[in-house]
């Protein structure tokens, strides 16, 4: 749970930084969300496969 809160706070801090300095996001929101979804799936996939393969 703590890692989720740290991630949320870091994201908010970076968002405030972007807004304050008027920095454009490096990726369009749709592409960024697909990238985040891929990261979440990848994070879940390795432990699941390891468990299924008898690890």
CORLINDA-V513497 format. One record per run of one state. SS is the DSSP state (hx for helix, st for strand, lp for the rest). FROM is the first residue (numbers start at 1). LEN is the number of residues. If there is no record, write none. Layout:
BEGIN
SS&FROM&LEN, SS&FROM&LEN
END
This chain:
BEGIN
lp&1&1, hx&2&19, lp&21&8, hx&29&24, lp&53&3
END
